[in-house]
Amino acid sequence: MDDHQALHKLLAYEEIRQLVAKYAIALDARRLDELVELFIDDVEVGVFGKGHPALKASFEESLAPLGTTILSVSNHVIDFSSPTDATGEVYCSAEIEQGELWLRQRILYQDHYRHTARGWKFVKRHHLLWYSAPMGIDPRTLPPANWPSSNVGMGTLPSAFHHSDDASS
């Protein structure tokens, strides 16, 4: 790899790290227009459809029952499959106000990134949960969270690490 390629790759790493940090801040601040702009234009949003309006509707629905959220990202590993495509795994610690509960969560995001004319964007984010527990409760004593119908309880990690093909859908 020559110096130009190495510099290009280092800049890509930093832009992707900034993408992840911007996601956390935009979500916590409920700046949904900024949040959806972090994704490719034709992002797939499951039952909501495709594109930024569908993604915004999905975020509006999932965030509606929540008050304050505080996402803190760390442990970010990025792998490039080409100069314009990469995947990543990002740890996230979260505190979430949900009604009378103040929850703490530990999350693993499995991401797909693509370089576009507007810079690096998310193609897809897959959310895996270690646990979501009310403050002061040992999460190991809780039943499965059964996401997305319930976000309180034990998640699929760490056992999903042993079945990574199943967990990356």
C-alpha positions as CSV (number, residue, x, y, z in Angstrom):
1,M,0.0,0.0,0.0
2,D,1.5,3.3,-1.0
3,D,1.3,6.5,1.1
4,H,-1.7,7.9,-0.7
5,Q,-3.7,4.7,-0.2
6,A,-2.7,4.5,3.4
7,L,-3.7,8.1,4.0
8,H,-7.0,7.5,2.2
9,K,-7.7,4.5,4.5
10,L,-6.9,6.4,7.6
11,L,-9.3,9.2,6.6
12,A,-12.0,6.6,5.9
13,Y,-11.5,5.1,9.4
14,E,-12.0,8.5,11.0
15,E,-15.0,9.5,8.9
16,I,-16.7,6.2,9.8
17,R,-15.9,6.7,13.5
18,Q,-17.4,10.2,13.2
19,L,-20.5,8.7,11.5
20,V,-21.1,6.4,14.5
21,A,-20.6,9.3,17.0
22,K,-22.9,11.5,15.0
23,Y,-25.6,8.8,15.1
24,A,-25.4,8.6,18.9
25,I,-25.6,12.4,19.3
26,A,-28.4,12.9,16.7
27,L,-30.5,10.1,18.3
28,D,-30.0,11.5,21.9
29,A,-30.9,15.0,20.7
30,R,-33.8,13.7,18.6
31,R,-32.5,15.4,15.5
32,L,-34.2,12.9,13.3
33,D,-33.6,14.7,10.0
34,E,-29.8,14.7,10.8
35,L,-30.0,11.1,11.9
36,V,-31.6,9.8,8.7
37,E,-29.0,11.7,6.6
38,L,-26.4,9.4,8.1
39,F,-27.8,6.6,6.0
40,I,-27.7,5.8,2.3
41,D,-30.7,7.3,0.4
42,D,-32.3,4.0,-0.4
43,V,-31.9,2.4,3.0
44,E,-34.1,-0.6,3.6
45,V,-36.3,-0.2,6.7
46,G,-38.2,-3.5,6.8
47,V,-42.0,-3.0,7.2
48,F,-41.6,0.8,7.0
49,G,-40.3,0.5,3.4
50,K,-37.3,2.1,1.9
51,G,-35.6,5.5,2.1
52,H,-35.2,8.4,4.5
53,P,-38.9,9.1,5.1
54,A,-39.4,5.4,6.0
55,L,-36.4,5.5,8.3
56,K,-37.6,8.6,10.0
57,A,-41.0,7.0,10.6
58,S,-39.3,4.0,12.1
59,F,-37.2,6.2,14.5
60,E,-40.3,8.2,15.4
61,E,-42.1,5.0,16.4
62,S,-39.2,3.4,18.3
63,L,-38.3,6.6,20.2
64,A,-41.9,7.6,21.0
65,P,-42.1,5.7,24.4
66,L,-38.7,6.9,25.5
67,G,-37.6,10.0,27.3
68,T,-34.0,10.8,27.7
69,T,-31.4,8.6,26.0
70,I,-27.7,8.6,26.5
71,L,-25.7,6.5,24.0
72,S,-22.0,6.2,24.5
73,V,-20.0,4.3,21.8
74,S,-16.7,2.5,22.1
75,N,-14.7,-0.5,20.9
76,H,-15.1,0.2,17.2
77,V,-13.6,-2.3,14.7
78,I,-13.8,-1.5,11.0
79,D,-13.0,-3.9,8.1
80,F,-12.9,-2.8,4.5
81,S,-14.1,-5.1,1.8
82,S,-13.3,-2.5,-0.9
83,P,-12.3,1.2,-0.9
84,T,-16.1,2.0,-0.8
85,D,-17.5,-0.7,1.4
86,A,-16.8,-1.6,5.0
87,T,-18.4,-3.4,7.9
88,G,-18.0,-2.6,11.6
89,E,-18.8,-3.7,15.1
90,V,-19.4,-1.0,17.7
91,Y,-20.1,-1.4,21.4
92,C,-22.6,0.9,22.9
93,S,-23.5,1.6,26.6
94,A,-26.9,3.3,26.9
95,E,-29.0,4.8,29.6
96,I,-32.7,5.1,28.7
97,E,-35.7,6.7,30.3
98,Q,-38.8,4.6,29.7
99,G,-41.8,5.7,31.7
100,E,-40.9,5.3,35.3
101,L,-37.9,3.1,34.5
102,W,-34.3,4.2,34.1
103,L,-32.7,1.5,32.1
104,R,-29.1,0.6,31.4
105,Q,-28.3,-1.3,28.2
106,R,-25.2,-2.9,26.6
107,I,-25.5,-3.1,22.8
108,L,-23.5,-4.3,19.9
109,Y,-24.1,-2.7,16.6
110,Q,-23.1,-4.6,13.5
111,D,-22.8,-2.1,10.7
112,H,-22.4,-2.0,7.0
113,Y,-21.0,1.3,5.6
114,R,-20.7,2.6,2.1
115,H,-18.8,5.6,0.7
116,T,-21.1,7.8,-1.4
117,A,-20.8,11.2,-3.1
118,R,-21.8,12.6,0.3
119,G,-19.2,10.7,2.3
120,W,-19.4,7.5,4.3
121,K,-23.0,6.4,5.2
122,F,-24.7,3.6,7.0
123,V,-26.2,1.0,4.7
124,K,-27.5,-1.0,7.6
125,R,-27.3,-1.2,11.4
126,H,-28.1,-4.4,13.2
127,H,-28.7,-4.1,17.0
128,L,-27.7,-6.9,19.3
129,L,-28.4,-6.7,23.0
130,W,-26.5,-8.1,25.9
131,Y,-29.1,-6.8,28.3
132,S,-31.4,-4.0,29.2
133,A,-32.1,-3.7,33.0
134,P,-33.6,-1.2,35.3
135,M,-30.9,0.5,37.4
136,G,-30.1,-1.6,40.5
137,I,-31.4,-4.8,39.0
138,D,-28.9,-7.6,38.1
139,P,-29.7,-8.2,34.4
140,R,-28.9,-11.9,34.8
141,T,-32.0,-12.3,36.8
142,L,-34.3,-11.0,34.0
143,P,-36.1,-13.1,31.4
144,P,-35.3,-12.6,27.7
145,A,-35.9,-9.1,26.3
146,N,-37.8,-10.4,23.2
147,W,-36.8,-7.3,21.2
148,P,-38.5,-5.4,19.7
149,S,-41.7,-6.1,21.6
150,S,-39.9,-5.6,24.9
151,N,-36.5,-3.9,25.5
152,V,-36.2,-5.0,29.1
153,G,-34.4,-8.3,29.9
154,M,-31.5,-10.4,28.7
155,G,-30.5,-10.2,25.1
156,T,-28.9,-12.7,22.7
157,L,-25.3,-11.8,23.5
158,P,-22.9,-13.3,24.3
159,S,-24.4,-16.6,23.0
160,A,-24.9,-15.0,19.6
161,F,-21.1,-14.6,19.2
162,H,-21.0,-18.4,18.9
163,H,-23.7,-18.2,16.1
164,S,-22.5,-15.2,14.3
165,D,-24.0,-16.3,11.0
166,D,-27.4,-16.3,12.7
167,A,-26.9,-13.0,14.4
168,S,-25.8,-11.0,11.3
169,S,-29.1,-10.9,9.5
